[in-house]
Amino acid sequence: MFKFALCNNTCGLFVGMYLSSLLVACSVFPKSSQSTEQSQKNWSINCERWDDWDKAGPPFRILGNTYYVGTCGIAAVLITSEEGHILIDGGTEKGADTVISNIQTLGFLVEDVKVLLHSHEHFDHVAGLAEIQKQSGALLYASNAAAPVLESGISSEQDPQAGMHQPFPSAKVNRIINDGDVVIFSDLKITAIATPGHTPGALSWQWQSCENDFCSMIVYADSLSAISRDDYYFSDHPEYINNFRGSIEKLKQINCELIITPHPSASMMHERLSSSMGLVSQESCSNYFNHISNRLNKRLEKERQELEQKHLIN
């Protein structure tokens, strides 16, 4: 017997679906005898600080039952339990092959992935979900704004980067996720944090993983970078800016002890793995949140100067 459930942010509404079948218990830890430290070092040796999105890189244990299974340039995170696993992000269409291979390299079965989640709805992070869903049969949970993008493969018109990317393979969204919802599968509990900004439907995720007697609160924080097509000005969309700032402030307030980002380079993963810094660091969390806040401020100041210059010319 295993359980899918969704609990809203007050847990006043609890929607559960119980599925029974004869299952062989899944493994929580990989068959490899490689230690956490060894596997992390192996990734830092094979991958560069700023690397290609589709370049295959070795998987590694982040902490306890949480594993990095993405490429060198794009993250995908596997959270495991004895009854099945949760996967956040699937990389590009080509990158999905690496994600699947890395799951298998760790000794897990792709068909034991039961729930798929996403960060933001751009091709470099979600185009691979269709193939992973096809091979695993997993349910895909998505934010209300991201769901139509995932099912059509076309960016929303409200996306600052709308029109910049080619369509990607569509996946089937099974459930809608709202801010504060807790996705429960077996003994896994992962909290959704709506963080619109980089895209309208972006989500960040928070959960706890333990290894031996040590536990840490992990946050998979979305990109939240103010990037757009050339003719888009964030300053023309005050409500979007307010939501963007709200997302950053929300992340600053949550408990974060170990940060992972959809682009590993954004949170200095290579530097953290190749030095004594390590992954567990509240300072890395605050550094990232302050960095994305500063980037947004710089983007808005640049827009102000450009618009002021245009006004002077006219």
C-alpha positions as CSV (number, residue, x, y, z in Angstrom):
1,M,0.0,0.0,0.0
2,F,1.3,3.4,-0.8
3,K,-0.1,6.9,-0.5
4,F,-0.3,10.0,-2.6
5,A,-1.6,13.0,-0.8
6,L,-1.8,16.7,-1.0
7,C,-2.2,19.0,2.0
8,N,-2.8,22.7,1.6
9,N,-1.0,25.3,3.5
10,T,-3.2,25.1,6.6
11,C,-3.7,21.4,6.3
12,G,-7.4,22.1,6.7
13,L,-8.0,20.5,3.3
14,F,-6.6,17.0,2.8
15,V,-7.0,15.2,-0.5
16,G,-5.7,11.7,-0.6
17,M,-5.7,9.0,-3.2
18,Y,-4.8,5.5,-2.0
19,L,-3.4,3.1,-4.6
20,S,-2.9,-0.6,-3.7
21,S,-0.8,-3.0,-5.7
22,L,1.8,-5.7,-5.2
23,L,5.0,-3.7,-5.0
24,V,8.6,-4.8,-4.5
25,A,9.9,-2.3,-1.9
26,C,12.1,0.3,-3.4
27,S,15.6,1.0,-2.2
28,V,16.1,4.3,-0.4
29,F,19.9,4.3,-0.7
30,P,21.9,3.4,-3.8
31,K,23.7,0.1,-4.4
32,S,26.9,2.0,-5.0
33,S,29.4,1.9,-2.1
34,Q,30.7,5.3,-3.0
35,S,30.5,7.7,-0.1
36,T,28.6,11.0,-0.2
37,E,31.8,13.0,-0.2
38,Q,33.4,10.8,-3.0
39,S,30.4,11.1,-5.3
40,Q,30.2,14.9,-4.8
41,K,33.9,15.2,-5.6
42,N,33.5,13.1,-8.7
43,W,30.8,15.5,-10.0
44,S,33.1,18.5,-9.4
45,I,35.9,16.8,-11.3
46,N,33.7,15.9,-14.3
47,C,31.7,19.1,-14.5
48,E,32.8,22.8,-14.9
49,R,31.6,25.8,-13.0
50,W,29.6,27.0,-16.0
51,D,28.8,23.9,-18.1
52,D,26.7,22.8,-21.1
53,W,23.1,22.1,-20.3
54,D,23.1,18.7,-21.9
55,K,26.6,17.6,-20.8
56,A,26.2,14.3,-18.9
57,G,27.6,14.4,-15.4
58,P,27.7,11.7,-12.7
59,P,25.0,11.5,-10.1
60,F,25.8,12.1,-6.4
61,R,24.1,12.1,-3.1
62,I,23.3,15.5,-1.8
63,L,22.3,14.3,1.7
64,G,20.6,11.2,2.9
65,N,17.8,10.2,0.5
66,T,18.3,13.2,-1.7
67,Y,20.3,12.9,-4.9
68,Y,21.5,15.0,-7.8
69,V,20.6,13.3,-11.0
70,G,20.8,16.1,-13.5
71,T,23.4,17.1,-16.1
72,C,26.5,19.3,-15.5
73,G,24.5,22.4,-16.4
74,I,21.0,21.7,-15.3
75,A,19.8,20.2,-12.0
76,A,17.3,17.4,-11.4
77,V,16.8,16.2,-7.9
78,L,15.6,12.7,-6.8
79,I,14.1,12.2,-3.3
80,T,13.7,8.6,-2.5
81,S,11.6,6.4,-0.2
82,E,11.0,2.6,0.1
83,E,7.7,2.9,-1.7
84,G,8.8,5.2,-4.6
85,H,10.5,8.4,-5.4
86,I,9.9,12.1,-6.2
87,L,11.8,13.8,-9.0
88,I,12.1,17.6,-9.4
89,D,12.8,18.7,-12.9
90,G,13.7,16.7,-15.9
91,G,16.2,18.8,-17.8
92,T,16.0,19.4,-21.6
93,E,14.6,16.9,-24.0
94,K,18.0,15.5,-24.6
95,G,19.0,15.9,-20.9
96,A,16.2,13.5,-19.9
97,D,18.4,10.7,-21.1
98,T,21.1,11.7,-18.6
99,V,18.5,12.0,-15.8
100,I,17.2,8.5,-16.5
101,S,20.6,7.1,-16.8
102,N,21.7,8.7,-13.5
103,I,18.7,7.3,-11.7
104,Q,19.7,3.9,-12.9
105,T,23.3,4.4,-12.1
106,L,22.4,5.0,-8.5
107,G,20.6,1.6,-8.5
108,F,17.1,2.9,-8.6
109,L,14.4,2.1,-11.1
110,V,12.8,4.8,-13.3
111,E,9.4,3.1,-12.9
112,D,9.7,3.7,-9.1
113,V,9.6,7.5,-9.7
114,K,6.0,8.2,-8.7
115,V,5.7,12.0,-8.6
116,L,7.2,14.6,-10.9
117,L,7.6,18.3,-9.8
118,H,9.0,21.3,-11.5
119,S,10.9,24.5,-10.8
120,H,10.1,27.0,-13.6
121,E,8.4,26.2,-16.9
122,H,11.2,26.7,-19.4
123,F,12.4,24.0,-21.8
124,D,15.8,23.6,-20.2
125,H,14.2,22.3,-17.0
126,V,10.9,20.7,-18.0
127,A,11.2,19.5,-21.6
128,G,12.5,16.2,-20.4
129,L,9.5,15.5,-18.1
130,A,7.4,14.1,-21.0
131,E,9.9,11.3,-21.7
132,I,10.4,10.6,-18.0
133,Q,6.7,10.5,-17.4
134,K,6.3,8.1,-20.3
135,Q,8.9,5.7,-19.0
136,S,7.9,5.9,-15.3
137,G,4.1,6.5,-15.4
138,A,4.6,9.1,-12.7
139,L,2.0,11.8,-11.8
140,L,3.0,15.3,-12.7
141,Y,2.1,18.1,-10.2
142,A,2.3,21.7,-11.5
143,S,1.4,25.2,-10.5
144,N,-1.7,26.7,-12.0
145,A,0.3,29.0,-14.3
146,A,2.8,26.4,-15.3
147,A,0.2,23.6,-16.1
148,P,-0.9,24.9,-19.6
149,V,2.7,25.5,-20.5
150,L,3.7,21.9,-19.6
151,E,0.7,20.5,-21.5
152,S,1.2,22.6,-24.6
153,G,5.0,23.0,-24.7
154,I,4.6,26.7,-25.4
155,S,5.6,29.5,-23.0
156,S,2.8,31.7,-21.5
157,E,2.3,35.1,-23.0
158,Q,2.9,36.5,-19.5
159,D,6.4,35.0,-19.4
160,P,9.0,37.8,-19.8
161,Q,10.8,35.4,-22.2
162,A,7.7,34.5,-24.3
163,G,8.6,33.8,-27.9
164,M,12.3,33.2,-27.2
165,H,12.2,29.4,-27.0
166,Q,11.1,26.6,-29.3
167,P,8.2,24.4,-28.3
168,F,9.0,21.3,-26.2
169,P,7.4,17.9,-25.8
170,S,4.1,18.2,-23.8
171,A,3.5,16.2,-20.6
172,K,0.2,15.4,-18.8
173,V,-0.4,17.4,-15.7
174,N,-2.3,15.3,-13.1
175,R,-2.6,17.8,-10.2
176,I,-2.4,21.5,-9.5
177,I,-0.1,22.8,-6.8
178,N,-0.7,26.0,-4.8
179,D,1.6,28.0,-2.6
180,G,2.2,26.2,0.7
181,D,0.8,22.8,-0.4
182,V,2.6,19.9,1.0
183,V,3.1,17.0,-1.4
184,I,3.1,13.8,0.6
185,F,4.2,10.5,-0.8
186,S,5.0,7.6,1.5
187,D,7.1,9.1,4.2
188,L,8.2,12.0,2.0
189,K,6.9,15.5,2.7
190,I,7.9,18.4,0.4
191,T,6.5,21.9,0.6
192,A,5.7,24.0,-2.5
193,I,6.7,27.6,-2.4
194,A,5.2,29.7,-5.2
195,T,8.0,31.9,-6.5
196,P,6.8,33.7,-9.6
197,G,9.4,36.0,-11.2
198,H,11.6,34.3,-13.7
199,T,8.4,32.7,-15.0
200,P,4.8,33.2,-13.9
201,G,4.4,29.6,-12.7
202,A,7.7,29.0,-11.0
203,L,7.9,26.9,-7.8
204,S,10.6,26.4,-5.2
205,W,10.6,23.4,-2.8
206,Q,11.5,22.7,0.8
207,W,12.0,19.4,2.6
208,Q,14.2,17.8,5.2
209,S,16.7,15.0,4.6
210,C,18.8,13.1,7.1
211,E,22.0,11.1,6.9
212,N,23.0,9.1,10.0
213,D,22.2,11.5,12.9
214,F,22.5,14.7,10.9
215,C,19.4,16.4,9.3
216,S,19.2,19.5,7.1
217,M,16.4,21.6,5.6
218,I,16.9,21.6,1.9
219,V,15.6,24.3,-0.4
220,Y,15.4,23.9,-4.2
221,A,15.2,27.6,-5.0
222,D,14.0,28.7,-8.4
223,S,16.2,30.8,-10.6
224,L,14.4,34.2,-10.0
225,S,16.7,35.9,-12.5
226,A,15.2,39.0,-14.3
227,I,15.8,37.9,-17.8
228,S,13.5,38.7,-20.7
229,R,13.2,39.3,-24.5
230,D,14.6,42.6,-25.8
231,D,11.3,44.4,-26.0
232,Y,10.1,43.4,-22.5
233,Y,10.4,45.9,-19.6
234,F,9.6,44.6,-16.1
235,S,8.9,48.2,-15.1
236,D,5.9,48.1,-17.5
237,H,4.4,45.4,-15.2
238,P,4.2,46.7,-11.6
239,E,2.1,43.8,-10.4
240,Y,4.7,41.3,-11.8
241,I,7.5,43.2,-10.1
242,N,5.6,43.1,-6.8
243,N,5.1,39.3,-7.1
244,F,8.8,39.0,-8.1
245,R,9.9,40.9,-5.0
246,G,7.5,38.9,-2.9
247,S,9.0,35.7,-4.1
248,I,12.5,36.8,-3.0
249,E,11.4,38.0,0.4
250,K,9.5,34.8,0.9
251,L,12.6,32.7,0.3
252,K,14.6,35.0,2.7
253,Q,12.2,34.1,5.5
254,I,12.1,30.3,5.2
255,N,14.4,27.9,6.9
256,C,17.2,27.0,4.5
257,E,20.3,25.1,5.4
258,L,21.2,23.6,2.1
259,I,20.4,25.3,-1.2
260,I,20.2,23.8,-4.7
261,T,19.2,25.7,-7.8
262,P,18.0,24.7,-11.3
263,H,21.2,26.0,-12.7
264,P,23.9,24.6,-10.4
265,S,26.2,27.5,-11.2
266,A,23.7,30.0,-9.8
267,S,24.3,28.8,-6.2
268,M,28.0,28.0,-6.8
269,M,27.6,24.3,-6.6
270,H,31.0,23.6,-8.2
271,E,32.8,25.8,-5.8
272,R,31.0,24.3,-2.8
273,L,31.7,20.8,-3.9
274,S,35.4,21.3,-4.9
275,S,36.3,23.1,-1.7
276,S,35.9,22.7,2.1
277,M,32.8,24.9,1.9
278,G,30.5,21.9,1.4
279,L,26.8,22.0,0.5
280,V,25.3,22.5,3.9
281,S,25.5,26.3,4.5
282,Q,22.9,28.8,5.6
283,E,25.3,31.4,4.3
284,S,25.0,29.9,0.8
285,C,21.2,30.3,1.1
286,S,21.4,34.0,2.1
287,N,24.1,34.8,-0.4
288,Y,21.9,33.4,-3.2
289,F,18.7,35.3,-2.0
290,N,20.6,38.6,-1.7
291,H,22.2,38.0,-5.1
292,I,18.9,37.6,-7.0
293,S,17.5,40.6,-5.1
294,N,20.4,42.7,-6.3
295,R,20.1,41.4,-9.8
296,L,16.5,42.5,-10.0
297,N,17.3,45.9,-8.6
298,K,20.1,46.3,-11.2
299,R,17.7,45.3,-14.0
300,L,15.1,47.8,-12.9
301,E,17.7,50.6,-12.6
302,K,19.0,49.7,-16.1
303,E,15.4,50.0,-17.5
304,R,14.9,53.3,-15.7
305,Q,18.1,54.7,-17.3
306,E,17.1,53.4,-20.8
307,L,13.7,54.9,-20.6
308,E,15.1,58.2,-19.3
309,Q,17.5,58.3,-22.2
310,K,14.7,57.6,-24.7
311,H,12.7,60.4,-23.1
312,L,15.6,62.8,-23.5
313,I,16.1,61.8,-27.1
314,N,12.4,62.3,-28.0
